[in-house]
């Protein structure tokens, strides 16, 4: 026996529709899709984070180390 039968998902969707209403449901779906897209884009571009970190370190004058911990 499956944990989630198709009618379970139908009831969950009906409850979500009642809570948010039909007008807000489209906004919530769009925001969720945009968040997932941005997350995937950020995960597929790890070189951007590395180059930003390298840039921050290169802006320091020679001989000065960037403090790792705040005291």
C-alpha positions as CSV (number, residue, x, y, z in Angstrom):
1,X,0.0,0.0,0.0
2,X,1.4,3.4,-1.0
3,X,1.7,6.1,1.6
4,X,0.3,8.8,-0.8
5,X,-2.6,7.7,-3.0
6,X,-3.8,10.0,-5.8
7,X,-6.7,11.1,-3.7
8,X,-4.4,12.2,-0.8
9,X,-2.7,14.6,-3.2
10,X,-6.0,15.8,-4.4
11,X,-7.1,16.6,-0.9
12,X,-3.8,18.4,-0.2
13,X,-4.2,20.5,-3.3
14,X,-7.8,21.4,-2.3
15,X,-6.6,22.5,1.1
16,X,-3.9,24.7,-0.4
17,X,-6.4,26.2,-2.8
18,X,-8.7,27.0,0.1
19,X,-5.9,28.6,2.2
20,X,-4.3,30.7,-0.6
21,X,-7.3,31.2,-2.9
22,X,-7.1,31.0,-6.7
23,X,-5.6,34.4,-7.3
24,X,-2.7,33.9,-4.8
25,X,-2.0,30.4,-6.0
26,X,-0.5,31.6,-9.3
27,X,1.7,34.1,-7.5
28,X,3.0,31.4,-5.1
29,X,3.7,29.0,-8.0
30,X,5.5,31.7,-9.9
31,X,7.7,32.6,-6.9
32,X,8.4,29.0,-6.2
33,X,9.5,28.4,-9.8
34,X,11.7,31.5,-9.8
35,X,13.3,30.3,-6.6
36,X,14.1,26.9,-8.0
37,X,15.4,28.4,-11.2
38,X,17.7,30.7,-9.3
39,X,18.9,27.9,-7.0
40,X,19.8,25.7,-10.0
41,X,21.6,28.6,-11.7
42,X,23.6,29.3,-8.6
43,X,24.5,25.6,-8.2
44,X,25.7,25.3,-11.8
45,X,28.0,28.3,-11.6
46,X,30.5,27.6,-8.8
47,X,33.2,29.5,-10.6
48,X,31.5,32.8,-9.9
49,X,31.8,32.3,-6.1
50,X,35.5,31.4,-6.4
51,X,36.3,34.3,-8.6
52,X,34.5,36.7,-6.2
53,X,36.5,35.4,-3.3
54,X,39.8,35.7,-5.2
55,X,38.8,39.3,-6.2
56,X,38.2,40.2,-2.6
57,X,41.5,38.9,-1.5
58,X,43.4,40.6,-4.4
59,X,42.0,44.0,-3.4
60,X,43.9,44.0,-0.1
61,X,47.3,45.8,-0.1
62,X,50.3,43.5,-0.3
63,X,51.4,42.1,3.0
64,X,48.1,42.5,4.7
65,X,46.1,39.3,5.4
66,X,42.3,39.2,5.4
67,X,41.2,38.4,9.0
68,X,39.4,35.0,9.1
69,X,37.8,35.5,12.5
70,X,36.4,38.5,14.2
71,X,37.9,38.9,17.7
